[in-house]
Amino acid sequence: MTQRRQPFVHPYIPNSVPQAKEEILAELNAESADEFYEDIPQDLRVVNELNLPEPLLSEHALRHHIDGLLAKNQSASELLVFRGAGCYHHFVPAVCDEVNRRSEFLTAYAGEPYDDHGRFQALFEYTSMMGELLNMDVVNVPTYDGFQAAATALRMAARITDRHQLVLCGTINPAKLSKIQDYCRPGLEVVLLPSDPIAGIPDLAQLESLVTDQTAAVYLENPGFLGIIEGRGPEFAALAHRHGALCVVAADPISLGVLTPPADYGADIVCGDIQPLGIHMQYGGGHAGYIATRDEERFVMEYPSRLFGIAPTAVEGEYGFGDVAYERTSFAVREQGREWVGTAAALWGITAGVYLALMGPSGMVELGETILSRTRYAMGQLEKTSGLRVRYREQPHFREFVVNVDATGSTVAEINDRLLERGIVGGHDLSASLPALGRSMLICVTEVHRQEDIDLLAHTLAEVL
């Protein structure tokens, strides 16, 4: 006698009950759910059951499974981390976690809530403080990450100038470059001006030959991917403006306590990632992108993302917070929008706002000076280690720098494996993505690294080599 297989009813999906399915099909006058997928060719459909494990039908079993997966990971609280390259281990004050875990903020979705328990004001305060840090008038509600913010800023420049060419200067994170290229095609031409392999910075004379009357934007990162601080911002901006192009600068907000805001040397659009501002590294999460401009209609009306402002209400002395120029967004005009606006990383904007309020101007200055000095100290210590060579040492650096290991006879991967055995996460391996640098790693130093931590890294490297 064969046992009849019972239909699977998902414990959390009411419509998985067979009777509910039958009622839905009857209401829609359909024989089966297959009719809903008639537009999809048969050769693209999966007709067999997926090779998945049996479902976990109890909360206890699910939690036990997830805890087992998480136990395989090691966090920055257990290891000494010297790896950055886009996601950074900075100190996160307890108040940042306390506020972003509040129920009125934790589900801070971009769409309209049924009730606003201070979320709009919190985001307005965040954008106001970012505007002060950047010396810009307008800052958006965060996009998904800094990669998208850069790509969107470039698309904004193309729409504003009605031009199709983008010139990207310097060494850019290969993953970020890939995102920009994908986001800007079709329709926009991306031209790369790499850094000079000797000096580590782009050649302005060569840039002059690339910029044309079809250039929409000259894009620069400061600090750059390799940690080098670019001191020629005014020259880049002036060159772009001479040809009728806009200057777009990607700036790390945590550096702006010590570095001049890009707006002060001619940037028209500034963008970046706010992950360093009180947000933990989270296995690829915890990122959000900002875009900032002057308060001019030609810029404001090209933002695809939401902008929050403040306005008086009918009650004297009372103010409300909400959307500015909502009609330009895809929420309002759907497919006619500049770009699609989906879920924003609003929770991280609120968190970064808490961080900025806590630090204040003097705190940001102290933080920046600390990172600058510890970066330079680390460069000096690692340079003393036999077989290591610090690249571009004559250039000023912020937080990151390149160390070449060719003379050691080992690969970066081999060195990092040996470091990890001793509880240290080594630098980001540049060997495959930037082969012109040889066997090199990108070392990251932040305010969480004490002098003894840096000394330990240097000592351990000497030991494993």
N, C-alpha and C positions, 0 to 999 in steps of 0.2 A: 504494500500500500504506500503510495507516494504522499509525502506531506505537502499540503498546499501552502505556498509562500504568501504570507500576509503582506498587504500593501504597506509601504513605509509611510508613516505619518510623522512629520517633523515636529518635535516638541515645541518649537518656537514660531512655526509658520502655520497659522490657522487654516489657510487655504490649501494646505497639503492633504487635508481630509478628503477621501474619495468623494463623498457626497457633495462637499463644497465645490470640487472640481467639476462634477457633473452639472451642478446648478449654474456655474459660470459658463460652461460650454452651451448649455441650453439657452441661457439668456442671450448669448452671442450668436446663436443659430449655427454652431460649429460642431462637426463630428468629433474632432480631436484637436489637441493643441498644435498638431503638425500644420494645420491650416494657417496658423499665424506666421509660419516661417516659409511660406511658398516662394517668396522672393529670393531665398537663399538657395543656390544651386545644390543639387544632391551631393555632388562630389566634395562640397565644402562642409557637409554636415557630419557630425559624429553620431553614428547610428548604434554603436555598441555602448555598453555601460563603461564609465570611466574606471580606470584601474586605481580605485581609492580604497583606503582601509575602511573597516566597518565604522559607522558613526559612534561617537561617544554620547550616550543618552542620559548621563547624569552629570550634574555640576561638579561633583567630587572627582569623577573620572577625567573630566575635561581639565580641571585645575591640576590634577596630578600629572597629566600629560604635558601641560604648558610649563609647569614648574620644572619638569625634567628637561625640557628644551632650554629654558632660561639658565639652568644650572651649568650648561655647557659653555656659557659665555663668561668672560671676565671683564669687569668694568674698570673705568679710570680710577675708581676708588681703591682698587686692588693692585693696580699696576702704575708704574711711572711712565707717563705718556709724553713722547716728544714728536708726535705726528699731528699734522694739521691738514694742509692742502685743501682747505674749504670747509672743514668741520673742526672746531677748536675747543680745547679743554681750558675754559676760563672758570674762575670762581663764580658760583651762583649763590647769591645771598638767600638765606632761608625765607625772607619775606617774598621773594619772587615765586617760590613754590607755593607758599601759603595763599597768595592772592590768586594764582592761576588755577588752584584747585577748588576755589569757591564755586558753588553750584551755578551761580548766575553767570560765571565766566567760562566754566569748563567746557560747555557746549556752545562756545561763541561762534556760531555758524554765520556765514556772510549774509544769508537770506533774512527776510524780515521775521523777527520773533513775534510771538503772540504778546509777550510782555518784555519790555526792556528794563532790566534791573541795573541800569548804570553802564551797560556795555558801550553805548554810543558815546557817553561822556568819557569813559576810559580810553576809547580809541581816539577821541578828539584830543585828549591830553597827551597821548602818545605822539600823535602827528605834530602837535604843537612843540613838544620838546625835541623831536627829530628836526623840525624846521629850525629851531634855535641852534641845534648842534651843527646843522648843515648850512646855516645862514641862507636858507631858502624859504619861500612863502608857502608853498603847497607841497604836502606829502600825502601819499595815498594810503588807504587801508591796505595792509600787506598782501602781496601776491604769494604764490606757493613758495618760492625761494628766490635767492639772488640770481640764479641762472635765468629764470623767467623774467625777473625784473630787468636784467640787462637786455635780453632779447626784445622785450616789450618797449623799453626805452629807445632802442634802435628803430623799431617799427614806428614809434611815435615821430622820431626825427624824419623818417622817410615820408610820412604823411604830411608833416608840417612843411617840408621843403619841396614836396612833390618830385623827389629824386629817387633813384633806384640803387645807388652804390654806397656801400658802407666800408670804411677803411678802419681796420682793427690793428692797433699798435701794441707791440711788445709781446712777451711770452704770456699766453693765456692758458689756464687750466684746460687740458684737452677735453675733459668732460663738459666743461662750460662752453667751450668753442663748438663742440658737437651740438649742444642744445641751441646755441645761437644760430648755427647754420640750418638746423632743421626748422626752427621757428620762423626764420626769415625767407625760406624758400617756399613756394616759387615767388618770383617777382622781384627779389632783391639780390644784388650781387655782393658777396662778401669778399673783400680783398684783405690779405694779411700782410702786415709789415712786421716780420719777426724781430726780436732783439738782436743786436750785434753780439755774436758769440764771445767776443773778447771783452767788451765793456758791459754786456748784460742789459743794455738799454737800447731802445729803437733809435735809428739814425734819422734825424730831422731832415737832412738834405734828401734822403731817399723818400721820406714821406712827402716832401714837396712835389716829387715827380709822380706820385700816385694819386694825389688829390686833383680832381677835375671839376668841371662845372656840372657834373652829374653826381658828385659826392653829396650824400645827404648828411652824413655824420662822420666825424673822426672820433674813434673810441679809444679810451686810455684807461688803464687800471692803476690806481695809486693808493696804497702800495701794490706792486705787481704780484703775480703768482709766485715768484721766487723771493718775495719779501723785499725787493729793492724799492726804495722811495724815489719817485720821479720828481726832481726839482725843477723841471722845465715846463710845468703846466701852462704858464702864460704863453710860451712859444707855440705849444700845440693848439691852444685855443685861438690864438691870433691867426695861425696858419689856416685853421678851419674857417674862421670868419672871413678871411680874405677871399676865399673861394665861395662864399655864400652858404657854407655848410654849418651844421651845429656841432658843438663840442659835447660829447657824452663821456662822463667820467664815472667809473665804478670805484667807490670808496668804501673802505671798511670803517663803519661808524665808531668802532672802539679806538681807532687811531686818531680821531679828530680832536682829542684833548691836546695833542701835540702837533698835529699836522694842519696846515691851512685848509679850510673847507674849499672844495673845488669851485664853488660859486665865486670865491674871491679871486680866483685866477682865470675866470672866463667861462667856466662850464655852464652850458645851457640846461642840461639834464644830468642829474646825479642819481646813481642807483647802487644797489648793493644788498647784502644779506645781513639780517639783524641777529643771527644765531649767537654771536659773541656777547650780546647784551642780555645776560641773565638767563640764558637758555641752555640746558644740558645737551651734550651729545647724546643722541638717541637712536643709534643703529640706522642712521640715514635720515631720521626725522628731526624735528625741532628747528626747521629752517623757515624763513619768511623773507620776502623781498620788498625793499622800499624803492620808490621812485620820487624824486623831488625836482621842482622847477620854480621859476618865478611866477608870480600871480599875474599872468598875461593870458588873455583868452585863447591865443593860438596854441598855448601849451595845455591849459586846463581842459579845453574841449577835446583834446586828443588822448587824455587818460582813458583807458578802458576800464580801470578798476574804480572802486568807490572812493569818494572823497567826503569827509565829514567836516561839518562846520558848526558854528554856534549862532543862535539867533534869539532875540527877545520874544517872549510869548505875550499873550494878552494881559497877563498878570504883571504888574510893574515890579521890576527887580528879579523876575524869574526868567530863566533861559532854557532853551531846548537845544538838543544836539541831533544832527542827522545829515542826510545826503545833500551834497552840493552838485548842481548840474546833473541831476539824476537822468535827465532825458538823453544824455549821450551814451549811457550804458546799455549793454545787451539785455539787462533786465527790462528796460523800457522799450527799446526798439527791436529787440530780438535779433533776427539775422542781419539787420542793418547796422548793428553795433560795430564799433571800431575793431574790437576783438571780443571773443567770448569771455564773459566774466562768470566764473564758477565759484566754488567754495574758496573763500579767502582764509589765510592763516591768521585770523583775527585774534585767537588766543595768544599767539606769540607776540602780536603787537601790544596787547595789554601787558604781557609779561615784560617786554622791553621797556614799556612806559614806566613800570614799577622800578626797574633797574635804573633808568635815567633819573627818575625823581630821587632815588636813594643816593646815587653817586653825586649829582649836582655838578656844576662846572669845575670846581676845584678837585673833586674826586676823579673826574675824567682826565684832568691834567696829570694828577699823581699817578693814575693807572698807566697812562701813555708813557710817562717818563720811566716808570718801573720796567715796562716791557722793552723799551728802547735800550736801557742800560743792561738788562739781563740778556737780551739778544746779543749785544756786542761782547759781553763777558763770555757767553757760550762760544761765540766765534773764536775768541782768543784761546779758550781752553782746548777746544777740539783741534785747533791749528797746531798745538804742541804735540799731538798724538802722531806717532810715526805712521806713515802710509796714508794719512788723511790730508786733503787739501781743500781749504775753504775757497770757493769760487766767488769772484766779484767782491773781494774783501774791501776794496777801496770805495765801494758804493755804500751809502747809508741804508740800513735795513730796519725793518719793523717786524718783529715776531718770527720771521722765517729766513733761512739762508741755505745755500747749497753746499754740500760737502761731497767732494769726489773721492772715491775709494779705489781707483784703478791700481794704485801702487801697492795695495794690500794683497792682490791676487785673488781676492774673494769677491763674490757678487754681493749686491745690496741685500738680496733675499737671504743669502747665507748668513750675513752679519746680523740681520734682523732676527733670524731664527735663534742665533746664539744669545742675543740680547734678551729675547723673550723668555728663554730658559732661566734668565736671571731676574725676571720681573720687570723688564724695561721694554716699552714699545718704541722701536727705533723710527727713523725718519721715513717719509713717503718715498717709495722707489720711483725714480725718474727715468730709469734705464730704458724702458720700452717706449714710454710716451715722448721723451725728449732725448733721443739717442745721441744728438750732437754734444750733449754734456757728458758722455761716457757713462761709466758706472757711478751714478750720483744719487744722493738722497737729499730730501728736503727736510731739514730739522726745524722743529717748531718750539719756541720758548715763550711762555706767557707768565703772568703774575703769580701763577700757582707754583712755579718752579723756584725753589730756594737755591741759594748759592751751592749748598751741599748736594742738591739734586743734580745740578749741572756738573759739579765735580765728580759725582758718582757716574754720570754718563761717560765723561771723558776717561775716567779710570777703568770702567767696564769695557769700553771700546778698546782701550790699550790691551786689556787682558784677553779679550776674545780674538784679537788680531795677532 
